[in-house]
Amino acid sequence: MCPMIDDVFSYRITKDGRVFISWHGRQVTTLKGREAAKFAASIESLDAEQAQLLMARLTGNFKRGNERVAQD
């Protein structure tokens, strides 16, 4: 299991279709419309690790710091 994957991300889908993604209990992003519907449809078929990685990717600010390692 990846060290980042400790169920640090969570999500909540509202009745109107919006998706709130939280990191350590703090809301970090909101998805609406087509993006929220796509997320809701895909998250159900993912295992826990894949779901965590998807939420990390959608937040957009959790990939910093490792780009330099990838270049080396």
PyMOL Python script that loads the backbone (N, CA, C, O; Angstrom):
from pymol import cmd

cmd.read_pdbstr("""\
ATOM      1  N   MET A   1       0.844  -1.182   0.000  1.00  0.00           N
ATOM      2  CA  MET A   1       0.000   0.000   0.000  1.00  0.00           C
ATOM      3  C   MET A   1       0.885   1.240   0.000  1.00  0.00           C
ATOM      4  O   MET A   1       1.917   1.282   0.670  1.00  0.00           O
ATOM      5  N   CYS A   2       0.483   2.207  -0.731  1.00  0.00           N
ATOM      6  CA  CYS A   2       1.219   3.463  -0.856  1.00  0.00           C
ATOM      7  C   CYS A   2       1.208   4.207   0.480  1.00  0.00           C
ATOM      8  O   CYS A   2       0.180   4.204   1.158  1.00  0.00           O
ATOM      9  N   PRO A   3       2.313   4.845   0.883  1.00  0.00           N
ATOM     10  CA  PRO A   3       2.338   5.534   2.174  1.00  0.00           C
ATOM     11  C   PRO A   3       1.299   6.634   2.293  1.00  0.00           C
ATOM     12  O   PRO A   3       0.827   6.920   3.393  1.00  0.00           O
ATOM     13  N   MET A   4       0.929   7.264   1.164  1.00  0.00           N
ATOM     14  CA  MET A   4      -0.069   8.332   1.207  1.00  0.00           C
ATOM     15  C   MET A   4      -1.471   7.780   1.454  1.00  0.00           C
ATOM     16  O   MET A   4      -2.345   8.504   1.931  1.00  0.00           O
ATOM     17  N   ILE A   5      -1.688   6.532   1.141  1.00  0.00           N
ATOM     18  CA  ILE A   5      -3.028   5.964   1.166  1.00  0.00           C
ATOM     19  C   ILE A   5      -3.371   5.466   2.570  1.00  0.00           C
ATOM     20  O   ILE A   5      -3.179   4.291   2.886  1.00  0.00           O
ATOM     21  N   ASP A   6      -3.864   6.340   3.379  1.00  0.00           N
ATOM     22  CA  ASP A   6      -4.316   5.982   4.723  1.00  0.00           C
ATOM     23  C   ASP A   6      -5.721   6.503   4.953  1.00  0.00           C
ATOM     24  O   ASP A   6      -6.057   6.917   6.062  1.00  0.00           O
ATOM     25  N   ASP A   7      -6.544   6.486   3.917  1.00  0.00           N
ATOM     26  CA  ASP A   7      -7.899   7.029   3.989  1.00  0.00           C
ATOM     27  C   ASP A   7      -7.893   8.468   4.492  1.00  0.00           C
ATOM     28  O   ASP A   7      -8.680   8.837   5.364  1.00  0.00           O
ATOM     29  N   VAL A   8      -7.002   9.269   3.934  1.00  0.00           N
ATOM     30  CA  VAL A   8      -6.933  10.677   4.322  1.00  0.00           C
ATOM     31  C   VAL A   8      -7.961  11.508   3.571  1.00  0.00           C
ATOM     32  O   VAL A   8      -8.323  12.597   4.015  1.00  0.00           O
ATOM     33  N   PHE A   9      -8.436  10.999   2.432  1.00  0.00           N
ATOM     34  CA  PHE A   9      -9.465  11.690   1.665  1.00  0.00           C
ATOM     35  C   PHE A   9     -10.814  11.049   1.929  1.00  0.00           C
ATOM     36  O   PHE A   9     -10.915   9.838   2.124  1.00  0.00           O
ATOM     37  N   SER A  10     -11.841  11.869   1.932  1.00  0.00           N
ATOM     38  CA  SER A  10     -13.205  11.369   2.030  1.00  0.00           C
ATOM     39  C   SER A  10     -14.073  12.229   1.114  1.00  0.00           C
ATOM     40  O   SER A  10     -13.659  13.304   0.681  1.00  0.00           O
ATOM     41  N   TYR A  11     -15.265  11.750   0.830  1.00  0.00           N
ATOM     42  CA  TYR A  11     -16.152  12.523  -0.030  1.00  0.00           C
ATOM     43  C   TYR A  11     -17.578  12.408   0.476  1.00  0.00           C
ATOM     44  O   TYR A  11     -17.937  11.493   1.218  1.00  0.00           O
ATOM     45  N   ARG A  12     -18.377  13.377   0.042  1.00  0.00           N
ATOM     46  CA  ARG A  12     -19.798  13.402   0.389  1.00  0.00           C
ATOM     47  C   ARG A  12     -20.549  13.888  -0.833  1.00  0.00           C
ATOM     48  O   ARG A  12     -20.192  14.912  -1.415  1.00  0.00           O
ATOM     49  N   ILE A  13     -21.589  13.164  -1.230  1.00  0.00           N
ATOM     50  CA  ILE A  13     -22.409  13.546  -2.372  1.00  0.00           C
ATOM     51  C   ILE A  13     -23.730  14.085  -1.837  1.00  0.00           C
ATOM     52  O   ILE A  13     -24.407  13.419  -1.054  1.00  0.00           O
ATOM     53  N   THR A  14     -24.091  15.286  -2.258  1.00  0.00           N
ATOM     54  CA  THR A  14     -25.330  15.911  -1.798  1.00  0.00           C
ATOM     55  C   THR A  14     -26.503  15.512  -2.695  1.00  0.00           C
ATOM     56  O   THR A  14     -26.310  14.926  -3.760  1.00  0.00           O
ATOM     57  N   LYS A  15     -27.699  15.831  -2.259  1.00  0.00           N
ATOM     58  CA  LYS A  15     -28.900  15.496  -3.028  1.00  0.00           C
ATOM     59  C   LYS A  15     -28.923  16.184  -4.383  1.00  0.00           C
ATOM     60  O   LYS A  15     -29.462  15.642  -5.348  1.00  0.00           O
ATOM     61  N   ASP A  16     -28.344  17.373  -4.460  1.00  0.00           N
ATOM     62  CA  ASP A  16     -28.348  18.096  -5.739  1.00  0.00           C
ATOM     63  C   ASP A  16     -27.191  17.682  -6.649  1.00  0.00           C
ATOM     64  O   ASP A  16     -27.007  18.276  -7.711  1.00  0.00           O
ATOM     65  N   GLY A  17     -26.408  16.676  -6.253  1.00  0.00           N
ATOM     66  CA  GLY A  17     -25.378  16.111  -7.112  1.00  0.00           C
ATOM     67  C   GLY A  17     -23.978  16.659  -6.923  1.00  0.00           C
ATOM     68  O   GLY A  17     -23.040  16.188  -7.565  1.00  0.00           O
ATOM     69  N   ARG A  18     -23.821  17.646  -6.056  1.00  0.00           N
ATOM     70  CA  ARG A  18     -22.472  18.157  -5.804  1.00  0.00           C
ATOM     71  C   ARG A  18     -21.679  17.154  -4.980  1.00  0.00           C
ATOM     72  O   ARG A  18     -22.240  16.388  -4.196  1.00  0.00           O
ATOM     73  N   VAL A  19     -20.359  17.172  -5.172  1.00  0.00           N
ATOM     74  CA  VAL A  19     -19.464  16.276  -4.437  1.00  0.00           C
ATOM     75  C   VAL A  19     -18.460  17.131  -3.679  1.00  0.00           C
ATOM     76  O   VAL A  19     -17.776  17.970  -4.266  1.00  0.00           O
ATOM     77  N   PHE A  20     -18.377  16.916  -2.379  1.00  0.00           N
ATOM     78  CA  PHE A  20     -17.405  17.613  -1.543  1.00  0.00           C
ATOM     79  C   PHE A  20     -16.303  16.616  -1.190  1.00  0.00           C
ATOM     80  O   PHE A  20     -16.575  15.551  -0.636  1.00  0.00           O
ATOM     81  N   ILE A  21     -15.065  16.967  -1.513  1.00  0.00           N
ATOM     82  CA  ILE A  21     -13.927  16.113  -1.192  1.00  0.00           C
ATOM     83  C   ILE A  21     -13.149  16.760  -0.057  1.00  0.00           C
ATOM     84  O   ILE A  21     -12.796  17.938  -0.119  1.00  0.00           O
ATOM     85  N   SER A  22     -12.888  15.975   0.976  1.00  0.00           N
ATOM     86  CA  SER A  22     -12.184  16.466   2.157  1.00  0.00           C
ATOM     87  C   SER A  22     -10.869  15.738   2.336  1.00  0.00           C
ATOM     88  O   SER A  22     -10.724  14.583   1.936  1.00  0.00           O
ATOM     89  N   TRP A  23      -9.918  16.420   2.938  1.00  0.00           N
ATOM     90  CA  TRP A  23      -8.606  15.864   3.267  1.00  0.00           C
ATOM     91  C   TRP A  23      -8.401  16.051   4.761  1.00  0.00           C
ATOM     92  O   TRP A  23      -8.374  17.183   5.244  1.00  0.00           O
ATOM     93  N   HIS A  24      -8.258  14.975   5.489  1.00  0.00           N
ATOM     94  CA  HIS A  24      -8.152  15.002   6.955  1.00  0.00           C
ATOM     95  C   HIS A  24      -9.306  15.791   7.573  1.00  0.00           C
ATOM     96  O   HIS A  24      -9.109  16.528   8.540  1.00  0.00           O
ATOM     97  N   GLY A  25     -10.503  15.638   7.018  1.00  0.00           N
ATOM     98  CA  GLY A  25     -11.685  16.282   7.571  1.00  0.00           C
ATOM     99  C   GLY A  25     -11.918  17.719   7.131  1.00  0.00           C
ATOM    100  O   GLY A  25     -12.940  18.309   7.480  1.00  0.00           O
ATOM    101  N   ARG A  26     -10.994  18.292   6.375  1.00  0.00           N
ATOM    102  CA  ARG A  26     -11.145  19.672   5.895  1.00  0.00           C
ATOM    103  C   ARG A  26     -11.528  19.637   4.422  1.00  0.00           C
ATOM    104  O   ARG A  26     -10.855  18.997   3.614  1.00  0.00           O
ATOM    105  N   GLN A  27     -12.605  20.322   4.078  1.00  0.00           N
ATOM    106  CA  GLN A  27     -13.050  20.353   2.693  1.00  0.00           C
ATOM    107  C   GLN A  27     -12.008  21.063   1.832  1.00  0.00           C
ATOM    108  O   GLN A  27     -11.601  22.186   2.132  1.00  0.00           O
ATOM    109  N   VAL A  28     -11.581  20.392   0.753  1.00  0.00           N
ATOM    110  CA  VAL A  28     -10.555  20.975  -0.107  1.00  0.00           C
ATOM    111  C   VAL A  28     -11.045  21.259  -1.518  1.00  0.00           C
ATOM    112  O   VAL A  28     -10.447  22.080  -2.213  1.00  0.00           O
ATOM    113  N   THR A  29     -12.107  20.611  -1.961  1.00  0.00           N
ATOM    114  CA  THR A  29     -12.630  20.896  -3.296  1.00  0.00           C
ATOM    115  C   THR A  29     -14.093  20.498  -3.397  1.00  0.00           C
ATOM    116  O   THR A  29     -14.588  19.662  -2.641  1.00  0.00           O
ATOM    117  N   THR A  30     -14.769  21.122  -4.354  1.00  0.00           N
ATOM    118  CA  THR A  30     -16.162  20.821  -4.647  1.00  0.00           C
ATOM    119  C   THR A  30     -16.289  20.544  -6.134  1.00  0.00           C
ATOM    120  O   THR A  30     -15.790  21.308  -6.960  1.00  0.00           O
ATOM    121  N   LEU A  31     -16.950  19.463  -6.469  1.00  0.00           N
ATOM    122  CA  LEU A  31     -17.207  19.124  -7.862  1.00  0.00           C
ATOM    123  C   LEU A  31     -18.679  19.364  -8.151  1.00  0.00           C
ATOM    124  O   LEU A  31     -19.542  19.064  -7.326  1.00  0.00           O
ATOM    125  N   LYS A  32     -18.963  19.915  -9.344  1.00  0.00           N
ATOM    126  CA  LYS A  32     -20.345  20.179  -9.737  1.00  0.00           C
ATOM    127  C   LYS A  32     -20.568  19.693 -11.155  1.00  0.00           C
ATOM    128  O   LYS A  32     -19.622  19.475 -11.911  1.00  0.00           O
ATOM    129  N   GLY A  33     -21.812  19.529 -11.495  1.00  0.00           N
ATOM    130  CA  GLY A  33     -22.197  19.224 -12.868  1.00  0.00           C
ATOM    131  C   GLY A  33     -21.650  17.919 -13.388  1.00  0.00           C
ATOM    132  O   GLY A  33     -21.684  16.888 -12.716  1.00  0.00           O
ATOM    133  N   ARG A  34     -21.141  17.991 -14.613  1.00  0.00           N
ATOM    134  CA  ARG A  34     -20.653  16.800 -15.312  1.00  0.00           C
ATOM    135  C   ARG A  34     -19.503  16.135 -14.566  1.00  0.00           C
ATOM    136  O   ARG A  34     -19.427  14.908 -14.493  1.00  0.00           O
ATOM    137  N   GLU A  35     -18.610  16.952 -14.014  1.00  0.00           N
ATOM    138  CA  GLU A  35     -17.458  16.406 -13.288  1.00  0.00           C
ATOM    139  C   GLU A  35     -17.903  15.625 -12.048  1.00  0.00           C
ATOM    140  O   GLU A  35     -17.357  14.564 -11.747  1.00  0.00           O
ATOM    141  N   ALA A  36     -18.898  16.157 -11.334  1.00  0.00           N
ATOM    142  CA  ALA A  36     -19.423  15.471 -10.149  1.00  0.00           C
ATOM    143  C   ALA A  36     -20.112  14.165 -10.528  1.00  0.00           C
ATOM    144  O   ALA A  36     -19.953  13.157  -9.841  1.00  0.00           O
ATOM    145  N   ALA A  37     -20.874  14.179 -11.615  1.00  0.00           N
ATOM    146  CA  ALA A  37     -21.572  12.969 -12.063  1.00  0.00           C
ATOM    147  C   ALA A  37     -20.569  11.899 -12.483  1.00  0.00           C
ATOM    148  O   ALA A  37     -20.755  10.720 -12.183  1.00  0.00           O
ATOM    149  N   LYS A  38     -19.520  12.302 -13.169  1.00  0.00           N
ATOM    150  CA  LYS A  38     -18.488  11.351 -13.593  1.00  0.00           C
ATOM    151  C   LYS A  38     -17.788  10.745 -12.371  1.00  0.00           C
ATOM    152  O   LYS A  38     -17.526   9.543 -12.331  1.00  0.00           O
ATOM    153  N   PHE A  39     -17.489  11.589 -11.373  1.00  0.00           N
ATOM    154  CA  PHE A  39     -16.854  11.105 -10.150  1.00  0.00           C
ATOM    155  C   PHE A  39     -17.760  10.098  -9.435  1.00  0.00           C
ATOM    156  O   PHE A  39     -17.310   9.022  -9.041  1.00  0.00           O
ATOM    157  N   ALA A  40     -19.026  10.451  -9.274  1.00  0.00           N
ATOM    158  CA  ALA A  40     -19.967   9.589  -8.555  1.00  0.00           C
ATOM    159  C   ALA A  40     -20.118   8.234  -9.244  1.00  0.00           C
ATOM    160  O   ALA A  40     -20.243   7.205  -8.579  1.00  0.00           O
ATOM    161  N   ALA A  41     -20.105   8.237 -10.569  1.00  0.00           N
ATOM    162  CA  ALA A  41     -20.244   6.983 -11.305  1.00  0.00           C
ATOM    163  C   ALA A  41     -18.994   6.117 -11.198  1.00  0.00           C
ATOM    164  O   ALA A  41     -19.091   4.891 -11.144  1.00  0.00           O
ATOM    165  N   SER A  42     -17.832   6.741 -11.168  1.00  0.00           N
ATOM    166  CA  SER A  42     -16.599   5.960 -11.172  1.00  0.00           C
ATOM    167  C   SER A  42     -16.136   5.533  -9.782  1.00  0.00           C
ATOM    168  O   SER A  42     -15.478   4.500  -9.658  1.00  0.00           O
ATOM    169  N   ILE A  43     -16.449   6.275  -8.752  1.00  0.00           N
ATOM    170  CA  ILE A  43     -15.925   5.984  -7.409  1.00  0.00           C
ATOM    171  C   ILE A  43     -16.454   4.657  -6.864  1.00  0.00           C
ATOM    172  O   ILE A  43     -15.770   3.988  -6.089  1.00  0.00           O
ATOM    173  N   GLU A  44     -17.656   4.278  -7.263  1.00  0.00           N
ATOM    174  CA  GLU A  44     -18.262   3.045  -6.757  1.00  0.00           C
ATOM    175  C   GLU A  44     -17.518   1.793  -7.203  1.00  0.00           C
ATOM    176  O   GLU A  44     -17.507   0.791  -6.489  1.00  0.00           O
ATOM    177  N   SER A  45     -16.896   1.844  -8.379  1.00  0.00           N
ATOM    178  CA  SER A  45     -16.232   0.653  -8.908  1.00  0.00           C
ATOM    179  C   SER A  45     -14.765   0.554  -8.496  1.00  0.00           C
ATOM    180  O   SER A  45     -14.087  -0.406  -8.861  1.00  0.00           O
ATOM    181  N   LEU A  46     -14.268   1.530  -7.745  1.00  0.00           N
ATOM    182  CA  LEU A  46     -12.855   1.535  -7.351  1.00  0.00           C
ATOM    183  C   LEU A  46     -12.655   0.919  -5.976  1.00  0.00           C
ATOM    184  O   LEU A  46     -13.539   0.983  -5.121  1.00  0.00           O
ATOM    185  N   ASP A  47     -11.481   0.318  -5.767  1.00  0.00           N
ATOM    186  CA  ASP A  47     -11.154  -0.141  -4.421  1.00  0.00           C
ATOM    187  C   ASP A  47     -10.679   1.063  -3.602  1.00  0.00           C
ATOM    188  O   ASP A  47     -10.578   2.169  -4.135  1.00  0.00           O
ATOM    189  N   ALA A  48     -10.392   0.865  -2.345  1.00  0.00           N
ATOM    190  CA  ALA A  48     -10.067   1.971  -1.444  1.00  0.00           C
ATOM    191  C   ALA A  48      -8.835   2.745  -1.884  1.00  0.00           C
ATOM    192  O   ALA A  48      -8.827   3.975  -1.837  1.00  0.00           O
ATOM    193  N   GLU A  49      -7.792   2.040  -2.312  1.00  0.00           N
ATOM    194  CA  GLU A  49      -6.560   2.719  -2.725  1.00  0.00           C
ATOM    195  C   GLU A  49      -6.778   3.532  -3.996  1.00  0.00           C
ATOM    196  O   GLU A  49      -6.318   4.670  -4.091  1.00  0.00           O
ATOM    197  N   GLN A  50      -7.465   2.965  -4.957  1.00  0.00           N
ATOM    198  CA  GLN A  50      -7.740   3.682  -6.200  1.00  0.00           C
ATOM    199  C   GLN A  50      -8.627   4.899  -5.944  1.00  0.00           C
ATOM    200  O   GLN A  50      -8.440   5.946  -6.565  1.00  0.00           O
ATOM    201  N   ALA A  51      -9.588   4.764  -5.036  1.00  0.00           N
ATOM    202  CA  ALA A  51     -10.459   5.892  -4.703  1.00  0.00           C
ATOM    203  C   ALA A  51      -9.661   7.029  -4.070  1.00  0.00           C
ATOM    204  O   ALA A  51      -9.889   8.198  -4.380  1.00  0.00           O
ATOM    205  N   GLN A  52      -8.730   6.688  -3.187  1.00  0.00           N
ATOM    206  CA  GLN A  52      -7.889   7.706  -2.565  1.00  0.00           C
ATOM    207  C   GLN A  52      -7.042   8.420  -3.615  1.00  0.00           C
ATOM    208  O   GLN A  52      -6.906   9.643  -3.577  1.00  0.00           O
ATOM    209  N   LEU A  53      -6.480   7.667  -4.544  1.00  0.00           N
ATOM    210  CA  LEU A  53      -5.666   8.268  -5.596  1.00  0.00           C
ATOM    211  C   LEU A  53      -6.496   9.158  -6.515  1.00  0.00           C
ATOM    212  O   LEU A  53      -6.033  10.219  -6.933  1.00  0.00           O
ATOM    213  N   LEU A  54      -7.711   8.739  -6.831  1.00  0.00           N
ATOM    214  CA  LEU A  54      -8.596   9.556  -7.652  1.00  0.00           C
ATOM    215  C   LEU A  54      -8.907  10.881  -6.964  1.00  0.00           C
ATOM    216  O   LEU A  54      -8.837  11.940  -7.588  1.00  0.00           O
ATOM    217  N   MET A  55      -9.249  10.822  -5.679  1.00  0.00           N
ATOM    218  CA  MET A  55      -9.563  12.052  -4.949  1.00  0.00           C
ATOM    219  C   MET A  55      -8.338  12.959  -4.836  1.00  0.00           C
ATOM    220  O   MET A  55      -8.464  14.180  -4.916  1.00  0.00           O
ATOM    221  N   ALA A  56      -7.157  12.370  -4.650  1.00  0.00           N
ATOM    222  CA  ALA A  56      -5.929  13.170  -4.599  1.00  0.00           C
ATOM    223  C   ALA A  56      -5.699  13.866  -5.934  1.00  0.00           C
ATOM    224  O   ALA A  56      -5.318  15.036  -5.968  1.00  0.00           O
ATOM    225  N   ARG A  57      -5.927  13.162  -7.022  1.00  0.00           N
ATOM    226  CA  ARG A  57      -5.728  13.742  -8.345  1.00  0.00           C
ATOM    227  C   ARG A  57      -6.735  14.861  -8.607  1.00  0.00           C
ATOM    228  O   ARG A  57      -6.378  15.887  -9.186  1.00  0.00           O
ATOM    229  N   LEU A  58      -7.974  14.678  -8.194  1.00  0.00           N
ATOM    230  CA  LEU A  58      -8.998  15.687  -8.436  1.00  0.00           C
ATOM    231  C   LEU A  58      -8.797  16.951  -7.610  1.00  0.00           C
ATOM    232  O   LEU A  58      -9.213  18.032  -8.027  1.00  0.00           O
ATOM    233  N   THR A  59      -8.170  16.831  -6.457  1.00  0.00           N
ATOM    234  CA  THR A  59      -7.930  18.032  -5.657  1.00  0.00           C
ATOM    235  C   THR A  59      -6.892  18.917  -6.313  1.00  0.00           C
ATOM    236  O   THR A  59      -6.908  20.134  -6.132  1.00  0.00           O
ATOM    237  N   GLY A  60      -5.983  18.314  -7.078  1.00  0.00           N
ATOM    238  CA  GLY A  60      -5.052  19.073  -7.883  1.00  0.00           C
ATOM    239  C   GLY A  60      -3.860  19.665  -7.173  1.00  0.00           C
ATOM    240  O   GLY A  60      -2.927  20.108  -7.843  1.00  0.00           O
ATOM    241  N   ASN A  61      -3.837  19.698  -5.872  1.00  0.00           N
ATOM    242  CA  ASN A  61      -2.741  20.345  -5.168  1.00  0.00           C
ATOM    243  C   ASN A  61      -1.915  19.352  -4.367  1.00  0.00           C
ATOM    244  O   ASN A  61      -1.136  19.755  -3.504  1.00  0.00           O
ATOM    245  N   PHE A  62      -2.069  18.079  -4.634  1.00  0.00           N
ATOM    246  CA  PHE A  62      -1.386  17.076  -3.839  1.00  0.00           C
ATOM    247  C   PHE A  62      -0.322  16.336  -4.625  1.00  0.00           C
ATOM    248  O   PHE A  62       0.112  15.258  -4.219  1.00  0.00           O
ATOM    249  N   LYS A  63       0.103  16.902  -5.745  1.00  0.00           N
ATOM    250  CA  LYS A  63       1.151  16.261  -6.517  1.00  0.00           C
ATOM    251  C   LYS A  63       2.455  17.024  -6.409  1.00  0.00           C
ATOM    252  O   LYS A  63       3.457  16.595  -6.980  1.00  0.00           O
ATOM    253  N   ARG A  64       2.478  18.108  -5.718  1.00  0.00           N
ATOM    254  CA  ARG A  64       3.686  18.913  -5.596  1.00  0.00           C
ATOM    255  C   ARG A  64       4.679  18.247  -4.658  1.00  0.00           C
ATOM    256  O   ARG A  64       4.309  17.613  -3.669  1.00  0.00           O
ATOM    257  N   GLY A  65       5.934  18.409  -4.997  1.00  0.00           N
ATOM    258  CA  GLY A  65       6.976  17.859  -4.148  1.00  0.00           C
ATOM    259  C   GLY A  65       7.601  16.610  -4.697  1.00  0.00           C
ATOM    260  O   GLY A  65       8.743  16.300  -4.358  1.00  0.00           O
ATOM    261  N   ASN A  66       6.893  15.877  -5.537  1.00  0.00           N
ATOM    262  CA  ASN A  66       7.483  14.654  -6.059  1.00  0.00           C
ATOM    263  C   ASN A  66       7.860  14.767  -7.538  1.00  0.00           C
ATOM    264  O   ASN A  66       8.373  13.805  -8.109  1.00  0.00           O
ATOM    265  N   GLU A  67       7.620  15.913  -8.166  1.00  0.00           N
ATOM    266  CA  GLU A  67       7.973  16.051  -9.576  1.00  0.00           C
ATOM    267  C   GLU A  67       9.470  15.982  -9.787  1.00  0.00           C
ATOM    268  O   GLU A  67       9.932  15.383 -10.758  1.00  0.00           O
ATOM    269  N   ARG A  68      10.225  16.579  -8.905  1.00  0.00           N
ATOM    270  CA  ARG A  68      11.681  16.588  -9.055  1.00  0.00           C
ATOM    271  C   ARG A  68      12.239  15.178  -8.940  1.00  0.00           C
ATOM    272  O   ARG A  68      13.174  14.825  -9.660  1.00  0.00           O
ATOM    273  N   VAL A  69      11.688  14.378  -8.056  1.00  0.00           N
ATOM    274  CA  VAL A  69      12.126  12.991  -7.905  1.00  0.00           C
ATOM    275  C   VAL A  69      11.888  12.234  -9.198  1.00  0.00           C
ATOM    276  O   VAL A  69      12.718  11.419  -9.601  1.00  0.00           O
ATOM    277  N   ALA A  70      10.765  12.492  -9.853  1.00  0.00           N
ATOM    278  CA  ALA A  70      10.455  11.803 -11.094  1.00  0.00           C
ATOM    279  C   ALA A  70      11.408  12.207 -12.213  1.00  0.00           C
ATOM    280  O   ALA A  70      11.677  11.400 -13.103  1.00  0.00           O
ATOM    281  N   GLN A  71      11.919  13.422 -12.193  1.00  0.00           N
ATOM    282  CA  GLN A  71      12.822  13.882 -13.225  1.00  0.00           C
ATOM    283  C   GLN A  71      14.212  13.303 -13.072  1.00  0.00           C
ATOM    284  O   GLN A  71      14.922  13.147 -14.066  1.00  0.00           O
ATOM    285  N   ASP A  72      14.619  12.983 -11.863  1.00  0.00           N
ATOM    286  CA  ASP A  72      15.990  12.490 -11.610  1.00  0.00           C
ATOM    287  C   ASP A  72      16.220  11.104 -12.126  1.00  0.00           C
ATOM    288  O   ASP A  72      17.319  10.567 -11.985  1.00  0.00           O
TER     289      ASP A  72
END
""", "prot")
cmd.dss("prot")
cmd.show_as("cartoon", "prot")
cmd.util.cbc("prot")
cmd.orient("prot")
